[in-house]
C-alpha cells in the first residue's frame, strides 16, 4: 500500500515537471518571437509577465505572443505602470498550470489532480 502511494506521488511529480518544462519552453519561444518583432529580450519577458494569463483560439505560444504584443502596442496609450504580477517566467508557468488544474477540477469535481494535469 505504501509503495503504491510512493509510485503515485512519483507519477504526479513527473507530470508536474513535464508540464512545467513544456511551459518554460513555450515561454522561451514566445520571448524569441517578440524579440523578432524588434523588442529587447528584457522587454519581451516583462510584457509576457505583465499580460497575465493567456487564452485564445491559437496555439499556446501564439496566444502568449499576441497578449504581450497587444499590451506593448497599448503601452503609450494606457501609460501602463502597474507592478509585474509574476516575478519570473517559472512562477508564471507554475501559476498557469495551477489555474488550469483548478479549472479542470471545477468542471469535473471528482477528477483527481493527477488526471487534471
Residue pairs with C-beta under 8 A, 6 or more apart in sequence:
8 114
11 114
12 113
12 114
12 117
15 114
15 117
16 97
16 117
19 97
19 117
20 90
20 93
20 94
20 97
23 93
23 96
23 97
24 89
24 90
24 93
26 60
26 61
26 64
27 48
27 64
27 89
27 92
27 93
28 89
29 61
30 44
30 48
30 61
30 64
30 65
30 68
31 41
31 44
31 45
31 48
33 61
33 65
34 43
34 44
34 47
34 48
34 65
34 68
34 69
34 72
35 41
35 44
37 69
39 47
39 72
43 72
44 68
45 89
46 84
47 68
47 69
47 71
47 72
48 64
48 67
48 68
48 89
48 92
49 84
49 85
49 86
49 87
49 88
49 89
49 92
50 68
50 71
50 80
50 82
50 84
50 85
51 64
51 67
51 68
51 70
51 71
52 67
52 85
53 96
53 99
54 60
54 63
54 64
54 67
54 96
55 63
56 62
56 63
56 66
56 67
58 66
71 80
74 80
85 92
86 92
86 95
97 117
100 116
101 113
101 116
101 117
104 111
104 116
105 111
105 113
105 116
108 116
